Structure formats: C-alpha cells, structure tokens
Amino acid sequence: MDTLDEKDFGEVKAIGSTLWGLAAALVASNVFAIIYLLADNVTSTTTISTGELVVSSLGVYLGFLGAPLLVARRRGRSLVEIFHISFKPLDLVIGIVVGVGLQLVVIPVLYLPLEALSPSIKTAISQPAQRLTSSAHGFTVDTLVVGLILVGFSPLFEEIFFRGLAWQSLRSYKISNSMLRAIVVNGGSAVLFAAAHFEPLQTLGLFVVGLVFAVMRYRFNRLGPTIVAHAAFNLITFATMAKIL
C-alpha cells in the first residue's frame, strides 16, 4: 500500500537537491576540518579531537539540513510537515528494539563470513568508530559533547536527509511496477546512505542498516521511528567505545 502523501513532492524532482546536499556536506566538512587542523597545528590522523569532530560535523549538517530546508521552503511547507517528522510513544520501543537488534545481532552475523576469512577484519571495521570516539573516555565533558553529536544530532539530521529528502525524492518518480518502485526507493536511499559514509569495509553493514530504516520509513510514513532506531544504533557503538557500558 502506498502510504506516502504524494502532494508533498508531486512531479517536482528533488534528487538534484539530494546530490548537491551530499556534495555540500562532503566539501564543507573537509574544509572546516582542514581549517581547524591548520589553526590548531594538529598532525595526527589516527585520532580526532572533540573540537575537530564538532567543526567537521557542522560542515556535514550544513549540507544535510540545508538541502532539506531549501526544498521545504520552495514548496511552501515546514521541514516538519514535508518530511513527516513526528513522534509517538511507541516509537521509543520500536526504535530501540530495531537499533539495538541491528547493532548487536544483524551486523555481527552479517560480517561472520568475512571474519572467518580474515580475523583481523573485525578490528579494521571498528577503526572509524574508534577514531570518532577517540576523545571520549569515561564521564567527561568531551564524552558528553561526542555523545550529543553521535547519538543526538547526527541521527536526527541524517534521517531528515536520507529517509526524508533522499527517500521522498526517489519516491516522487512515477514507476508503475510497485515492486520495482520499492527497490528503487528503499534500495536507492540505502545505497546513498552507505556510500555517503566513505567507509569501504562498513559499506555492506551500512547498506543493510539504511535498507531497514528505509522500510521503517515506508511502514510508518514518518521519521520518528527511524530517528530513534538510528540513535539507539549509534548509542551502542558510542557507549562501548567510550567505555561507559
């Protein structure tokens, strides 16, 4: 059953906004990070300070929030209304179950065959997360800031962008075959989500996570459940890496 309110996008194709939003996020995050590193005389690339994480995240959010805001403004609708950003009490239960299940069950099982071929791959897969949380250890101000970014802001803005703008942009294309349309919309948004992270070893896992979130977006016709699931997914990684679990 088609649960999307088609008048949100109609015949207007916003996939171009999705692509420039991705480009803006990539360019701005790197430019901001480089400026910060030069100003602070940082030379290490194996770790990331809280300041660098904050600055680079602001660049990402510039694209991830800027593009949806522009699309909403062009349509004369609010961001909340056009991208169906709403929450219900049940979202907390659904989101936590899905997010934790993906992180603790689905992803480990998914990578079991690769780990059997190369035991060291588990360490390699965890390196990006270790780098992002390298300044967060125990209950400190740095840990609080990193936690807010990874568990609060990033899930919110990424869901607005990938399951909001990207998902609805793909959905606006008229594809008569319902099965093919579902593959294009859900699979396409999942591919964008995985590719945007630029982490080759994590691509498979990110694609599966993106696909599950896309299906949730279709099933509930709003972003509340996916935002909570994304936050719960990130929380497990953050808490483990920051050694607060």
N, C-alpha and C positions, 0 to 999 in steps of 0.2 A: 504494500500500500504506500502511495506517495504521500508522505506527511509534511513535506515542505510547502510553505506558503509561497507559491510561485511569484506573487506580486512583489516579493522582496527584491528579486533581481530581474524577473521577466526576461526580455530579449537582450538586455544590456549585459554584455560580457565583461566581467571584471577580472578575467585571468591575467590581463596585462598589468593590472594593479598588483596582483599577487606576485608576479615576476619582478616588477620594479621594487616592491616591498622587500623581497628576498635580497635583491641586489643592494638596496639601501642599507639593510641590516648588516650584510657582509662587509660592505665598504666602510660604513660608519664605525662598526665595532673594531675593525682592524686599525683604522685611522686613529680613533680615540685611544686605543691600547698603545699604539706606537708613540703617540704624543706623550702619554703618561710615562711610558718606559724611558723615553729620552729625557723627560723632565726629571725623573727620579733616578736616572743613571742605573737602571736595572739591566742586568746582563743574563740572568738565568732564565731558561725557557722550560725547565723541568717543573717549576712550581709557579704559582700565580698568587700574588698578594691580594688582600681584600680590596685595596684601592684599585688595582688593575681589573679585578673582577667587576667592581662597581662601574668603572668607566667603560669597559668593553660591553657590559650588559646594557648600559644606557644607549650605546650605539645600536645594539640589536633591537631594543624596544622602539627606537626611532623608526625603524622600518616596519616592525611587527605591529605597532599600534598606529603609526602614521598612515599606512596604506588603508587599513580598515576605516579609519576616521575620515579619510578623503572620500572613500566610496560611500559611506553613510551620508556625508554632507551633500554629495552630488545627488543622492536620492531623496534628500529632504527628510531623512529619518535619523533617529538617535542610534548610537552604537549599540545600546542595549536592545533596542527594538529590532533593528535589522538583522542582528546576528543572534537573536534569541538567547540573550544572556539572562537566565533566571534560575533560581534555586528552589528546591523543595526539600523538606526534612529528610525524605527517603534518599536523596542524592548522597548524603553523608555515608549511609550504609552501603549503597551500591558502589559508590566511588572508591571507598576504602577496600571493599572486597575485591573489586576488579584491579585496582592499582597494586595492592599487596600481592594478589594472586599472580599478576604478570611478573612482578619483580622476584618473588620467591619461588615460583613454580614454573611458569611458562618459559621465561628467559633461560634459567639454568638447564631445563630439559632441552630447549632449542639448541643450546651450544654443546650438549653432551657429545655428539658425534665428532665435533671439531676438537674438543678436549681430549678425546680418545686418540686422535691422530697426532695432536701436539699438546702435551700437558701444560706447556708454558703459555698457551693462548689465553687462559683464564686471567693471568697476570696482565697480559697485554690489553685485554678488553677492559680491565678495571683502571688502566692508567689515566684516561681522560677524566674520570670521576675523581681519582686521587689528586690530579692536578688542580681541578676546580675547588676542591675542599682542602687544599694543602695549608691554608692559613687558618683553618677551623679545627681546633683541638680542645675538647672539653667544653665547659660552660664559660665562654668568654664573649666579649663584645664582637670580636671577629667572627666567632661562631654564629652569633645572633644575626649579624649582617649577611653572612654567606647563606644562612638558613632562610632568611627572608627572600633573598634573590632566587635560590634554587627551589624552594618549596612554596613560596608565595607569588612573587611577581612573574617568574618565568612560566609556570604552568598557566597562569591567567592570560598573559599576552600571547603565548604560543597557541593556546586553544582558540583565542579570538582570531588569530591569523590563520592557522591550519584547518581547524574544524569550523571556523567562521568564514572568513574571506575565501580561502582556497577551496574549501568544500562546497560552499554555495556558488562560487564562480563556475566550478566544474558542473554543478547541478543545473546551472542556467542553460547549458547546451541541450538542445532538443534531440534526444536519442530515443527512438521508438521502442527498441527492444529493452525491456526492463532489466533483464539480466546483464546485458552489455552496459547499460547505464550505471547499474550498481557497481560493476567492475571499474568503470572509468572514474566514477565519483569517489568511491571509497578507496580503491587501489591507487588512483592518481594522487589523492591527497596524502595517502600513506607514503608514496614514493617521494613526494616533495618534502614531507616531514623527515624522512630518513636521510635524504640527500642534503638537506639544509644543515645537518649537524657535521658534515665533513669528517666522519669517523668511519673509515672503511670496515674495520673489524666489527663495529657495532651496527652496521647497516641492516643486517638481517633482523636483529632484535628490534631496532627502531622501526623498521617497516611493520613488523608484527604488532608492536605497540600502537603505531599510528593507525593500522587497519582496525584494531579493536576499538580505539577511540572513535574512528570514523563510523563504525557500525553503531556505536552507542549514540553518536550524534544523530544518525538516521532514526534509531529506535525511539529516542526520547524527544527528538525535534527541538533540542535546546542544548546549551553548553554547560549547564550546571553539573550534570553527572560526569562529563569528561574533564572538567576543571578539577573536581575533587579527586577523580581517579589519577589524573596526571600529578597532582600534588602528593597523593599517597605514594605513588610510584617513586617520585623523586625523594620523598621523605626517608624511605628505607635506605636508599643509597647514601644520602646525606648523613643520617644518623649513624650508619655503620662506619663510614669513612671518618667522621668527626669523633668517633668513639664515645658517643653519648647513649649508645644502646648496650 
